[in-house]
Amino acid sequence: MAYYLGLVQLIGIHTLLGLSAYVLMLTGQLSLGQAGFFAIGAYSAGILTVIFELPVLPALLAGALIAAFFAFLVGFPALRVKGLMLVVATIAFSEFVRLFFFNLSWRVPRGDISVGPDSTNGFREIRYFVANGWSAFEITAFVWIFVILVMALLWWADRSRAGAVLRAVGEDELAAQSVGINLTAVKVAAMTAGGFIAGIGGALYAHTATYIDHLTFTVLLATFAIAYPILGGLSSVFGTLVAVIFIQGVLVEGLRFLGDWRNIVFGLLIIAAMNLKPSGLFDAPTARMLKRAVGLDGRG
Amino acid sequence: MENSTRSGTSIRAMTFASVAAAALAVTLTAFAQPALAETERTVKIAGWGAKSGPLRSFGVNSEAVLTAAVQAINDAGGVKLGDGTMAKMELTYYDSACNADQAISVARKVESQTEALIGIGPTCSGAAAAMYGIFQKTVGDASDTGLQFPILTDTAIRPGLAKKSQWTFRNVPNEIAMYDALFEWLRTQYPDAETIYGGTETDQAHSRLTFALVIVPMAKKHGFEWVGGGIEGVTGKVGEGRENVMEASKSSNWLMADTNFSVQARAFKKSGADMMIISSHPFTTCGMLKEMKRQRINPKVLVGLTSSSSAETLKGCSDAAEGMYIPTGFAPITEAAAQVAALAEANGGSADLHSAAAWENAHIIKQVVEATGVMAKPDTLVADRRKVRDGLEALANVDGLMGAIGRVQDEGESIKPYVFVQADAGSWTVVHDPR
């Protein structure tokens, strides 16, 4: 059971990572900086529980706020560029963050060992959950409380004026501006919200993995972050969840028994999925079909 | 026209449904619980390592050697259980890449979804450091909900990892002892060599830490001086002055993904050192060696990292590596070691200081299972795993391929015999055997 619960935790954490990119993509911004915000959340929360011995909840919220603060700062210069230029700029930010933690050494004595980030040696002993007797089920529930909260908030936002504003900016900036939408405020807000969500994900990741190092937060992680909403589709927050389940559950874990063939089949299935469902695995027709199936389409 | 569009859409929908159904079937098959009601009892073990990504060869080699070891044990009659029954050993090997998430996921899967008594892996030190963290730190501590499942790692070599948990053990060489002895020996072989210079791949913890904590301090301990100074804080004691080493070598270091080494090689050439050190894995070791050859850099002595004493280095750059010294915990110099090297090759891999440990691990597990009275029944699984862990902790000495392996009981580490090898005409030749 611990294995399935571990997998469910990982799916939850990667869903948060994907949702952090989803928010930005609604405004038409493609960012590879999510790995950087994820890393900031992970290291900040880890330092707070390990070095300052704070409980996990305030540490997690503080980690998310610190990540959001940096996302806010990144949001302004990011306004000056878009498209591929924004991708390159945010990769540079992610690498800057990764290399900062690669060089960060902050060790404090704790009993007969020293704890804290140790540059290349990584940041070990982030064992708040297991050291405090949390069961795998409790850790999973804790992770998913945040996933459900974030998904519910985004789902609600998507149905409110805020969602309409985000999508309007994503569809046509000029048209959005002409009806009085403040592009700067919307884009910076989306970047900050994305940073906050990635920060939560990173903080949860650090505490479930118990160890992080700079190699965890490479451009591959940033690529996964944008791959989830692209593969899942931008029509609904559930698309990101479906894509994470498909990639982490089916492709990474489900195909492990294929051994050497796993990576080849992984690539082929991604290509097949994107060709067969170009608007995302959970596109609008799929959503309508599901609604009809569960009787939520509003028809008799 | 509309009909053909509709027909195209339904074909696409059907194809998508088929792909989705196939993916679901594949997943269900993969996640299906193994049949528990088996009539024949077997000693199940699980291995995992990097069988994909840039370090793929490490996992392939470990699996090849482990498969050969299990075959040899079974051919010799199997493993004697607590009630005298002879049971076969059964291996399942998983790909966990060089990735912390995947190593953790496989550890959880093996612990909760299989009847494996013990795990062997993973490949990378970073993945091992992460994976060890999810294990119970102190045996019997009810307040610690970490995994309770023994691990005997064969490859991840970064110093000091196994003491993270009392459930984690390693059978990897002790680099501190090996480099201490290597530089002591080189001092006698090259009395005229005075100066050293070197570089490392800084984003790989094993390469970097071994360079800064072990190799340079041990060289200094035996009278070799860094060109131009700058490592005065290094006393010869492991760990002291490691920042100075990294500062002094900052213009000659590289990253694992680097493909151009001209600047670093120029720094090596400019140093004019008698002895040059390359602390990196085979891929960048070869890149650096080829660039050194192109720039005609010929030091009196060339020293490499333990992990590069492998077939990959010779396959990649045997010419450029000619003359390089490396201490290693494996060389086919005993009958048993030569046999393992041949079996590994027959299984599509090669035996080196990392993968050969997998052979020893399978035999250590057999020895422990027989000594502790493991029953290998589904209802004794938890007790059997605990017996194997306790048996591993109690081990003082075991037979290895190169001689007796000592154990550091409270740290879960090994003290392995070693030799010094030199790249010589496309093969590793043993030049000194301090056993």
Interface residues (C-beta under 8 A of the other chain):
Chain A: M1 A2 Y3 Y4 G6 L7 L10 F102 T120 N121 G122 R124 E125 I126 R127 F129 V130 A131 N132 G133 W134 S135 A136 A209 T210 Y211 I212 D213 H214 L215 T216 F246 G249 V250 V252 E253 G254 L255 R256 F257 G259 D260 R262 N263 L269 A272 A273 L276 K277
Chain B: R12 T15 F16 V19 A23 L24 V26 T27 T29 A30 F31 K51 S52 Y93 Y94 D95 A100 D101 Q102 I104 S105 V106 R108 K109 E111 S112 Q113 G126 A129 A130 G133 I134 Q136 K137 A142 S143 D144 T145 G146 L147 R158 K164 T202 D203 Q204 A205 R208 L209
